[in-house]
Amino acid sequence: MGQYNEKVDAYIAKSPEYAKPILVHIRELVHRAAPELTEIIKWGFPFFDYKGPVCQMAAFKRHCAFGFWKERMLQDPKGYLKLDGEVSSAGSFGSILSINDLPPEDVIIDFIHQAIAINEKGLKVEKKPTAPKPEITMSAEFENALNNSTAAKDQYEKFSPSSKREYLEWFADAKTDATRTKRIEQALEWIAEGKTRNWKYK
């Protein structure tokens, strides 16, 4: 049998009563399909791993979820996977309220074998290109403040475009003129010292 993890035992034990038989069933099915899979806890949920995540399960207050990490790369001719229009917590098959809500075992086993083969080949999920953010214009108030501080202006010009944008977004998010002015004053001190907007959190 597969490599069991006591942390997954604990996760199942703490799950709602309705969820326990579902999680146990999924766990046993996964290990029966692929004994080489190991169990790990990632982001607080049980994952089944082989050269990277293969599939994962979770229990919530009113539903369980079971899904595949690279679900969009799986061949699904009968349309069991629910890839669009589902909340992220519903996994690859939608909300699971009982074992009967899962696809047939042979379908799940096939998905598991496909997912393992994908990891074996080292294939990665292609990320959707993100739309470029709209340009933020520097306000006249901040531009004047920079021009009156040689040290801040010299440092600001050395910043990357993303670091410059972080400051401009911070000013733009101000609810009042007074708040924006106060932020610009604070920013001038940080910039003169070569600090980016998020320097305190790095």
N, C-alpha and C positions, 0 to 999 in steps of 0.2 A: 504493500500500500504506500501511499504518498507520505511525504514528510509533514507531520502534523505539528502545529505550534500551539503551545498552551495559552498564548495570548488570544488566539482565535477561540479556544475553549471558553475563556473568560468573556469574550465578546458575546458569544452565543448565550452564555448563562445570564448575562445582564440584559439581553434583548427581551422585548415584550413576549408574553406567552404565545400569542398567535404566530410569532415569527420563528420561534425555535425549531419546529419541525421543518419549516421551509429552508432555513439556513443549514440544518443538518442534512437535508436531502441534497441541496446544491453541493455542499462540501463533499459528500460521499460520491456523488455523481462525477464531480470534477476529478477526484482522485482515482475513481474507477476508470475514467476515460484516459487519464494520463498520470500514472504513478510518479513520473519524474517531476511533477510540479511541487513546488515548496510553498508554504504559507508564510506570509508576512503581513504586518499591519502597516498600512500607509495612510496618512491623513486620518487616522482613527478608524479605518475600515479594513476588513480582511481582503487581501489580494492573493491570487495564485500566480506564482512567478516561475518563469523559465526563460533565462536570458533576457529578462525584462518582464514587465507585467503582461499577463495573458488575460485574466478576467478578475472580476471583483464582485463582492456581494455586500449588502448593507441592510440594516433593519431600522425603520423609522417608526414613529408612533402609530401610524395607520397603514403602512405598506412596507414591503421589502423591495429591494432592487437587486438585479443581477445584470452584469454587463461585461462587454469585452473592450479592452483598452484600445485596440485598433479596429473597432467595429466597422468603420467605413472601408476597410480593406478586405473584409470578408465577402465571400461569394454567398449570396442569399437568394437563390432563384425563386423560392416560395414566399419571400417577403415577410419573414418572421421578425426581422430587426425593425425597430421603430426609431429611425434616425432623426426624423424631423417632427417638430410640433410637440415634443415631449419635454417636460421639465427635467433639469439635469439630474435630479435625485431619483428619477424613475428608471435609470439604467438603459439597457439595450432592448428591453421587452415591455416597457411600461410598468405601471404599478402592479406588484405581485401581492395578492391577498391570500392566496393559497397555492399549494403545489400544482393545482390544476391550471393556474394561470401561466405556467411555464410552457415553452414549446415542448414537443416530444423529445424524449431522451436522445434518440439518434440524431436529431437536429443539433442539440446542444453539444453532443460529442463531436460531431463534424465541425462545428464552429471552434471547439477547443483545439482539435487537430490542425485546423487551418491557422489559428492564431499562433500555435507553437511553430509551425512551418514559417510563418512570417517573421517571427523572432529569430529563428535559425538563420534566415537569410539576411538578418540585420536591416530589414526594410523599415523605413520611417514614414509616418503619416505626413503627407504634405500639408503645410500650414496655409490657410487661406491668406492671401495678401491683404494687409490692413490698409484701409483708405488713409491717405495722407491727412494729417490734421490741418485745418485751415490756418492760414498765417495770422499771427497776432501782431498788430501794429504797436510799436512803442509809443506810449503816451507822451505828449509834450511835457507834462510835469516830470516824468522820469528822465526824459532826454535832457531837460534843463538841469536836473539835479546831477546827472552824470557829467555834464559839461562844466559844472562848478566844482567837481571833485576829480582832480587829475588822477589820483591814486585809484579811485573806483573805476574811472573810465578805462584806464590802462588794463586793469584786471578783467573787466567785463569783456573787453575786446579779445581776450585770450580764452574766454569760455567757449565750450562747444555750443552748437545751435540748441541742443536739448537743454543745456544748463541755462542758457539765456531765456529759453521759452518758459522754464519753470518759474523764473522771477516774473515774467510778463503775465503768466496765468495767475500767479499769486496776487498781483496788483488788480487784474481784471475781475477777480472773484470778490474783491472788497465790496461790501454792501453800501458803504457811505464814502463820501469824499474824504472825511476825516480819517477813516480807517485806511484808505488808500495812501494818504499822505504819510501816516504813521508807518505803514509798511515800507514805503519808499525810503523813509529816513533810516529805518532799521536795515534795509537792504544795502544801502550805501556803506554802512559800517562793515557788513559781512563781505560785500564785494571787494572793498578796499583791502581786506585781509585775504582775498583769494578764495573765499568760501562760496560754494554753490548753495542754492536754495535749501537743499536737503542735507546740508553738512552735519547737522545734529543727529541724523538718523543713520549715518554710515558707520 
